[in-house]
Amino acid sequence: MNILYNNSEHRFRAGIRVLVFLVISILFIRPSSLISISWVASLSISLGCFLAAFLVVKGMDKRPVSSIGLEHSKIWWIEFGFGVFIAFLAQTIIFSIEYGFSWLEISGYGWERAGVEIWAWSAFTYFLTMLSVGFYEELLFRGYPIKNLAEGFTIGKVTTQQASWIAVVLTSVLFGFAHAGNPNASTISTFNIILAGFMLSVPFLLTGRLAMSIGIHFSWNWIMGGIYGLPVSGLDGRRSVLQTNEIGPDIWTGGKFGPEAGLLGILGMIFILICILLFAKKRNPSGKIELHESFRNDYKKVSD
């Protein structure tokens, strides 16, 4: 057996495809490090990741881009909007609890720092940055690797469903450790980010589309840092609508890392996960919660 190339599929094996995707992504992302404007750099990273995915999916995977969760359709945008909405609700619940228990104080409003016009532009670029982060991190950690790793692990007695969950666990762990170097990171924050990776993977497995995952990821970050002024994965945002300071117990609020390192962050993720499952159940004609057919049936190569 050729460990690098699958002769029956006429393409490289899954592990090689994932490795090539990561290498090409790094090469395409690299120029963004030369860009000093953060939001432009984020857009550049998004473009680089998309081009890398497009080239590898079409050239090595030999299948359409929709196979990794990207498509232009009405349902895609509906799921994206739903993801944005439930993440907004989750962050509002977190903020309300902290405010209700006097675990944070509102010190002012964003436009008081530099005037309305300058703040408005700054807030808009923060919006673009968070939208870009939500897109490229979902593509890097969910869309491409989960699809290919699930195929790669479907060997012997391992079913496609089992392989899909193995892929989710591995990519979630990588997602957590990718944030371990953030300011104010801790063992607890890394563990919680791993849980977030799992939560963000579920919509992809249930729908076969990245729409809801991208919507949740973007909205979670933007509402948390751009509206309520809470730290986002250890990064302070001073362009938020509300200027706030967390003064409550770190075990609940997450302290300087933000809610993602506290119990309230886990509460928010549980709320989102419940909403995802209810959405999937309602959308399925059978009324069941089950994986998308591409993660449920025995793997068969999908081609144009």
N, C-alpha and C positions, 0 to 999 in steps of 0.2 A: 504493500500500500504506500502510495506517495503521500507523505505527511504534509507537503506543501500545496499540492495541486490535486483537485478532484477531477479525475478524467471523465467520470460519468456526467458531471455538471459543466465540464469545460470551463472551469474557473478556479481561482485560488481558494483555499479553505478559509473558513470563517475567521480564524485567529489571524491569518495573514491579512485578510481584508480589513479587520479592525486596526491592526498595526499600521497598515498603509494609510488608512483614514486619519489616524492620529498624527502620523508624520507629516502628511500633506497639510493637515489643519495647522500644525505648528509652523510650517513654512509659510503658509498664507497669512497666518496671524502675526508673524514676526514683524512685518513692516509697521504694524499699529503701535509698536513700542517707541517708534520715532515720532509719533504724533503727540503733541503736548496737550491738546484739547481733549479732555476725557470723553465727552460725548461723541466726538468724531472718531476717536479711537475705538469706542464701543461699537459704533456702526461699522467700522472697518473690520473688526473681529467677526461680527455677524456675517458680513459679506464673505470673508475668508472661509468661515466654517461652512457656509452654504455652498460655495464653489467647490470646496473639498469634498463635501458630501455628494454633490451632483456628479462630479467627475468619477468618484469611486463607485457610486451606485450604478451609473450608466456603464462605466468602463470595466469594472471588476465584478460587481454583483450581477450585472446584466438584467436589471429590472427597473421599473419606473420609480421616480422620487417619492411617489405616494406610498411606496412600501415602507418608508421610514417615517410616515406620519405627516408629510407635507403635501397639501393639495389645495386647490382653489375650488371650494364648493360651499353651498349654503350651510350644510350641517357643520362644516369645519368652523365657520365663523360663529354659528350658534354655540358650539361647544367652547370656543374661545371666550365669547361673551359670558357664558355661564361660569367659566373658570375665574374670570375677572370679578364677577359678582360675588361668588362664594368666598373668595379670598378677601374681598372688601368687608364682607360680613364678619369673617373670622378676626380680622385686625380690629374691627370696630368693637367686637366683644372683648378682645384683649385690652384695648384702650379703656373701655368703659369700666372693666373690672379694676384696672389700675387706678383710674381716676376716682372710682367709687370708694375704694379702700384708702385713698390718699397716698398711693404708692408712686405718684408722679405729681409734679407741679407744672403749671403752664406759666412760663416766664414772659411770653410775648407772642408776636406774630412775625413771620418771615420778612414781610415788606418793611418792617420797622428798622431793619438793619441797614438797607441801602436804597430805600425808595421803591415804589411800586414797579416802575418800568424795569429796573435792573433785576429786581427779584423775580418778576414775571418771566423774563428771559432765562434766568438761572433755573427757575422751577421747571420751565419747559424742557431745557436741556437735560435736567435730571430725569424727567419723564422719558425722554428718548433713550437715555442711558439704561434705565431699568427695563424698558421694553427690549432693548438690544440684549441685555444680560439674560432676560427670560428666554429669548429666542436661542441664542448660541449655547447657553448652558444645557438647555433641553436637547438640542441637537447633539451636543458632545457627550452628554451623560445618559441620555435616554434613547432618542430616536435611532441613531445609527448603531451604537453598540448593543443595545438590548435585542434588536432584531437579529443581528448577526451572531451574537453569543448564544441566543436561544437556538438558532440553527446548529451552531457548532456543538452544543451540549446535547443535542438530540441524537444520542448514540446508544446502541445496546438496548437495555431495558428502560432507559430514561425517555419518558414521553415528552412531547413538545410542550405540554403545560408545565411539567416539572422543570424542564430546561429553561423555560421562560422565567420562572421564579428564581432559579439559580442565577440567571443573568441579572435580574432585578437586585438581588442581594449583593452581587459583586459590584455593580455600577453604583449602588447606593453607598457602599463602603468607600469606593473611590471618590464619590461626591463629598462625603463627610471629610475625608482626609485632604481633599483639595482645598477645604476651608480651614484646615487646622492651623495654617500659618497666618490667618487673619488677626488683626489687633484684638487683644483681650480674649483670644480663644482659649478653651479649656477642654478637658476630657468630656465634660458634660455637654458643651456646645458641639463638639465633634460627634458625639453620640446622637444628639438631637438632629443634627444636619443629616446624619445617616437615615434617621426616621423620616426626615423631610424628603430625602431621595426616594424612599419607599413610597411615600404618599404621592409624590409626583409621577411615579411610574405606573400607578394603578390606572389612571385614565387611559394611558397609552395601551395597556394590556386589554382594557375593556372595550375600547373603541377602535383601536388600530390607528388612531390619529393623535398627533402631538398638540392639537389645538387647545384642549382643556389644560394640559400640563403647562403650556406656554402662558396661557391666560392666568392661571393660578400663580405661577412663579413671578411673572411681571407684577401683577396686582398686589401680591403679598409684600414684595419689596417696596413698590412705589407708595402704597398706602401707609405702610409702616414708617418709611423714611421720608416720604415726600408730603404726606398729609399730617400724620400724628407726631412726627419728629422723633421717633424712637430709633435707636441704633439698628443698623441692618448688617447682620453678621459681623459685628464689631466695628463697623464703620459709621461714624457720626455724620449725620446730614444736617447742614445748617441752611438748607434751602426749603425747608418744610413750611407748610401753612402755619402749623402750631409749633412754637418753640417750647420744648418740654425737657424736664429733668426727672429721671427716675430716682426715687429715694426709698423705694420699698425693699423688701427682702429679696436678695439676689436669687434665691431658690425659686421664687415665683416670677420675678421680672426678667431674670437673666443678667441683671447688672449692666455693665458697660458693653457687653456683647449684644445685648438686646433680647427680646422675647424668645428668640430661637435657642437661648441657653437656659431658659427657665421652664417651669411647669406650665405657665400660661401659653408658651409656644406649643407645647405638646397638646394642650387643650384645643388650641386653634387648629392644629393638624387633624385631630380626631374629628372636630366639627366638619372640616373640609372633606375628610374621608367618608363620613356618613352621607354628606351631600352628593358626593361622587357616586356612591353605591345606589342611592335612591334615584339619581338621574339615570344610571345605567339600567336599573330595573324597570323604570317607566318607559325607556326608549326601546327595550327589547320586547318584541311582540309576544314572546312566550312568558313574559313577566319574571324571568329568571335573571340572576346576576351570573354571567359567565364570560370567559375570556373571548376576545374577538377571534374569529375563525382562523386568522393567520397565526395566532398563538395557541390554538386549541387543536387543530387538526394535525395529522402527521405532516411533517415538512415536505413540500414539493416546490421546486424552483419556480419562481414567478418571473416571467419575461415579457417583454413588450409584444 
